[in-house]
Amino acid sequence: MGRSRRRQMKFWPIRGTLVIPDIICNAPGAVVSYFEWVQGLPILLLG
């Protein structure tokens, strides 16, 4: 972790910033991509 990142982390609690992990932020997009892929499977299989 670099110096600027450490400085930023000090101020997050002071400003009341909500920190959400990447895995939670990206999960909905991954789920939607999966369902789009599943819907497209019959087209790929039938050619």
JOFENFEN-V663993 format. One line per field, one symbol per residue. ss: DSSP state (H for helix, E for strand, C for the rest). phi: phi as a letter, one per 20 degrees, with the letter a starting at -180 (. if undefined). psi: psi as a letter, one per 40 degrees, with the letter a starting at -180 (. if undefined). A space follows every 50 residues. Layout:
BEGIN
ss = ???
phi = ???
psi = ???
END
This chain:
BEGIN
ss = CCHHHHHHHHHHHHHCCCCCCHHHHHHHHHHHHHHHHHHHHHHHHHC
phi = .fffffffffegffemfeddfgfffegffffffffffffefgfffem
psi = hiddddddddedddefhhhhiddddedddddddddddddedddddd.
END
